[in-house]
Amino acid sequence: MKDLEKYKDILEPFERLVRLDICGSVHEVPENNSLLRCFQYLRLDSISRGDLCWNGDCLNCQVWIEREDGMEKGVISCRTKVAEGMKIVRTTKEIAELLEDAE
């Protein structure tokens, strides 16, 4: 597990990590947090410096998740909470570049 001290000011409280599939790559991220905060957990430096508004106005953090019926649903990652087993099937170019080589 990562040294959580450097994340204490940005993450919502959590007790466990949940599995998140990002375009075929599975990661463990903190529950009870927005997808964008989870992306920041994976790539602190790049996400923190990205061209993101963090309030849903820019849409640079939009991703598409797979629904239970197999269809895609576009969501804004700064306003969407992560869920166990969530599957992100597409991202904006901005997010894809910022998440490159995520841990």
C-alpha positions as CSV (number, residue, x, y, z in Angstrom):
1,M,0.0,0.0,0.0
2,K,1.1,3.5,-0.7
3,D,2.3,6.0,2.0
4,L,-1.1,7.6,2.7
5,E,0.3,10.6,4.6
6,K,0.7,12.6,1.4
7,Y,-2.9,12.0,0.5
8,K,-4.5,12.9,3.8
9,D,-5.5,16.4,2.7
10,I,-7.1,15.4,-0.6
11,L,-8.9,12.1,0.1
12,E,-12.2,11.6,1.8
13,P,-11.9,9.2,4.8
14,F,-11.9,5.5,3.7
15,E,-11.4,2.1,5.3
16,R,-10.5,0.0,2.3
17,L,-9.4,0.0,-1.3
18,V,-11.8,-1.1,-4.1
19,R,-11.0,-2.5,-7.5
20,L,-11.4,-0.1,-10.5
21,D,-10.9,-1.1,-14.1
22,I,-9.6,1.7,-16.2
23,C,-9.7,0.8,-19.9
24,G,-8.6,-2.8,-19.1
25,S,-6.1,-2.0,-16.4
26,V,-7.2,-2.9,-12.9
27,H,-6.2,-0.7,-9.9
28,E,-7.0,-0.5,-6.2
29,V,-8.2,2.9,-5.2
30,P,-9.8,4.4,-2.0
31,E,-13.5,3.9,-1.5
32,N,-15.7,6.9,-0.7
33,N,-13.9,9.2,-3.1
34,S,-14.7,10.7,-6.5
35,L,-13.2,9.0,-9.5
36,L,-11.0,12.1,-10.0
37,R,-9.6,11.8,-6.5
38,C,-8.9,8.1,-7.2
39,F,-7.1,9.1,-10.4
40,Q,-5.1,11.5,-8.3
41,Y,-4.3,8.7,-5.9
42,L,-2.9,6.7,-8.8
43,R,-0.9,9.6,-10.4
44,L,-0.6,12.4,-7.8
45,D,1.7,14.7,-9.6
46,S,0.2,14.5,-13.1
47,I,-3.4,14.7,-12.1
48,S,-2.7,17.6,-9.6
49,R,-1.1,19.6,-12.5
50,G,-3.7,18.7,-15.1
51,D,-6.0,21.2,-16.8
52,L,-8.9,20.2,-14.6
53,C,-11.5,22.5,-12.9
54,W,-12.5,19.9,-10.2
55,N,-16.1,21.2,-10.1
56,G,-17.7,19.8,-13.3
57,D,-17.5,22.9,-15.5
58,C,-14.7,21.9,-17.9
59,L,-15.7,18.3,-18.7
60,N,-11.9,17.5,-19.1
61,C,-12.4,14.7,-16.6
62,Q,-15.3,13.0,-18.3
63,V,-15.1,9.2,-18.5
64,W,-17.5,6.5,-19.8
65,I,-18.4,3.7,-17.5
66,E,-20.0,0.4,-18.4
67,R,-23.5,0.0,-17.0
68,E,-25.0,-3.3,-15.9
69,D,-26.7,-3.7,-19.2
70,G,-23.4,-3.4,-21.1
71,M,-24.1,0.1,-22.4
72,E,-21.8,3.1,-21.8
73,K,-22.7,6.0,-19.6
74,G,-20.7,9.3,-19.7
75,V,-20.0,10.7,-16.2
76,I,-17.9,13.6,-14.9
77,S,-15.2,12.0,-12.7
78,C,-15.0,14.9,-10.3
79,R,-18.7,14.4,-9.4
80,T,-18.9,10.6,-9.5
81,K,-18.0,8.3,-6.6
82,V,-16.0,5.2,-7.2
83,A,-17.7,1.8,-6.7
84,E,-16.3,-1.6,-6.2
85,G,-15.8,-3.2,-9.7
86,M,-16.6,-0.1,-11.6
87,K,-15.4,-0.4,-15.2
88,I,-14.3,2.7,-17.1
89,V,-14.3,1.9,-20.8
90,R,-13.3,5.3,-22.3
91,T,-11.7,8.6,-21.0
92,T,-11.1,12.0,-22.5
93,K,-7.7,12.5,-24.1
94,E,-6.7,14.7,-21.1
95,I,-7.4,12.0,-18.5
96,A,-5.7,9.3,-20.7
97,E,-2.5,11.3,-20.9
98,L,-2.5,12.2,-17.2
99,L,-3.1,8.5,-16.2
100,E,-0.3,7.2,-18.5
101,D,1.7,4.6,-16.6
102,A,-0.5,4.7,-13.5
103,E,0.7,2.6,-10.6
